[in-house]
Amino acid sequence: MADPSNQAPPAGSAERPPTGLTRLSDRLRRMIAPNPSPFTFTGTCVYILGEGEVAVVDPGPADEAHLEALLAAIPGERVTRIVLTHSHRDHAAGAAPLQRRTGAPIVGARAHRAAAAAPTRADAADALDYAPDEALDDGARIVGRGFTLEAVATPGHAANHLSFALLEENALLSGDHVMAWSTSVIAPPDGSMRAYLASLEKVARRNEAIYWPGHGGPVRDPQRYVRALIGHRRQREAAILARLEAGEASVGEIVARVYPGLAPALIGAASLSTLAHLQDLAERGLAAGDPDIGLDARFRRA
């Protein structure tokens, strides 16, 4: 899910993908789940890989009408795998219902204790019944009819987040790690700012020509865009440090100054991402406080 309190850097795009089934390439199709919100943009992007025997990547929410529409869009085709980038319910809750209908194994992101223990998030909680039949590690490959996916571990937005390189097309299914329309929510304890920034650096060193994200339209010129995302986060970090230089502050006080005029509905997401920044700064010795207290903690410049 995205953090609409953080606008995307200038290199981003608010392109709105069309609803319904859209062919993106010879081996890739996309449907948009009917779950639009400030955190999901027009809805979760569901990707269908292959022809005849297909893999469904991130089937979306547990919505019976959506499931029916998805299956109706691929008549006569057999779902051989259900692939998940991460276990948040807007991507993964539909996996178990789809498995019951198709018998396909669920593969992808591992179940993660941090996600299971996380409190209700501002954006999305974990799918409660998430249990992959096969958990993939970095570099693992999924070979289907006419396509090869390679798992790229990209923790940060979620501790178990994977992106998937579509090797035949030099493309990356980037899940919620990189989206063109907004930055990602980083919500502790499942989310980690340090891991997120490291994962951004990781994908910036790769050579994919296009990203297909979990929400919104494609990310073109992705290396330049990812560098802009990193710069955007470093600017946010500098603004938080400036508030700490001015004196001890709580998360709420920092959000009020760093995000002026923010809509009330977005304060929760901004607070969680600010806490993630503060935790990272504390781990690096640049801030002092007790991040384990959570949103009620107070911090100061170390």
Order of alpha helices (4+ residues) and beta strands (2+ residues): beta-beta-beta-beta-beta-alpha-beta-alpha-alpha-beta-alpha-beta-beta-beta-beta-beta-beta-alpha-beta-beta-alpha-beta-alpha-alpha-beta-beta
